[in-house]
Amino acid sequence: MATLSMKPGLRCKVPDWENNNKQISDTAQHRRHISHEIRQESRALRNETANKTIWDEYDSSRRLSDRISDITRWKKSLEACAQEVDAEIEALTLAKEETERALAGTMLPLEVTAECLTLREGRRGNELVSDSVEAELKKEVDVIDGAQRVLQQRIDQAFEQLCLLQEARHQLTLDLQHKKEALDVDMSCLSLTSTSPAISLKPNPTRVPSGFTTPQQWEQFSLYNVTRAKEEMQASLQLRENISITRAQVQNELDAQRIATEYSLRKRTHHLEQAIQELQWQLKTTRDEITELEGDIRGLERDWQAKAAPLKLAHTRLENRTKRPGVDLCRDDVQHGLVGEVKQLDSTILSLKQKLSHAQASLQSLGHHKAQMMEDLSCKQEALTLEKRSIQTRCRLIPAVQNDTTSMAVVSLNNSGDRHKLQIA
């Protein structure tokens, strides 16, 4: 009888086998359920993360676009402000150069005034007087000195304001350069996509770089630059108005003083001409009087000499009648007449001599005064010549007043604003 070989080991019962099968089925079903839930959650997570990624990328792009708009807006504002600053720098530079020309233009009036004062120092004698012309000329020197001080002060103020404007322009230029670079960076970032070949993972990209600023600080910085530039432009505009007013006031003061000086000079010249005419008339009448007096002196001398013969005759008659003899030597009417004649002739001769002495003294006095008048006339004529030369010298001021320009070199502050202009596309 044949026998079956059986595998040694433990045998499980049918219920155990069924329970084991049921457990396996339940476990498989549970694991499939868990896997199903995981798949569902994974799909939901994938959808959610994909949407989140897309939205975050869109939101980042939108923020970049908004940031680019903000930078572009500020860049345009800075560019417009920079152009205004450049225009103001040019206007203030022009006003400064005009003021420098006005300052240089005061050198000719000062030179002319000093020359007139020097010319008038050549007067002699009584003509060297401290008259109104000298006072006006000295006042003109003071007015010109004051005008030069005021104009130089305005030039210094314009130079300082130009330095402030250029400093503000430099800050705008630097800010514009930064805005351009930042705009290039953000526009480059905006142009990148997830499929761009230039993207890659970077080490520690979320780090905070040194020197960062907040958006408020960023905006306040540009706002400060624009505000400061506008304040400097307003100060420059006010300064240009003050410079224009100062130039007008200085020109009015110089013109008024020039007119006053020339009026005083013409008035003094007219008085001198009148005095010369009066002195010439006095000289003429004095010469005529001297001529007549010399004739009268010659007449007195002739009359005095003519009385010598009658006196000799009377003396001779008296002397001869002293030789009468005896009783005939009497003091008769003839004797009395001859004595009276002698006395009368002696009195006449004495009177003629006294009158001749007086006439000669008067002639000497007239001659001395004539010499004085001639000397004074010479001084007056020289003074009149100097006054006319002063008037001719002051004629050099007329073209300067009309043209208000000089050929003197003007050193101006270089406008470096053009070198700071940005060509931003």
Buried (B, 14 or more C-beta within 10 A) or exposed (E): EEEEEEEEEEEEEEEEEEEEEEEEEEEEEEEEEEEEEEEEEEEEEEEEEEEEEEEEEEEEBEEBEEBBEBBBEBBEBBBEBBEBBBEBBEBBBEBBBBBBBBBBBBBBBBBBBBBBBEBBEEBBBEBBEEBBBBEBBBBBBEBBEEBBEBBEEBBEBBBEBBEBBBEBBBBBBEBBEBBBEBBEEBBEEBEEEEEEEEEEEEEEEEEEEEEEEEEEEBEEBBEEBBEBBBEBBEBBEEBBEBBBEBBEEBBEBBEEBBEBBBEBBEEBBEEBBEBBEEBBEBBEEBEEBBEEBBEBBEEBBEBBEEBEEBBEBBBEBBEEBEEEEEEEEEEEEEBEEBEEBBEBBEEBBEEBEEBBEEBBEBBEEBBEBBEEBEEBBEBBBBBBBBBBBBBEBBEEBEEBBEEEEBEEEEEEBEBEBEEBBBEBE
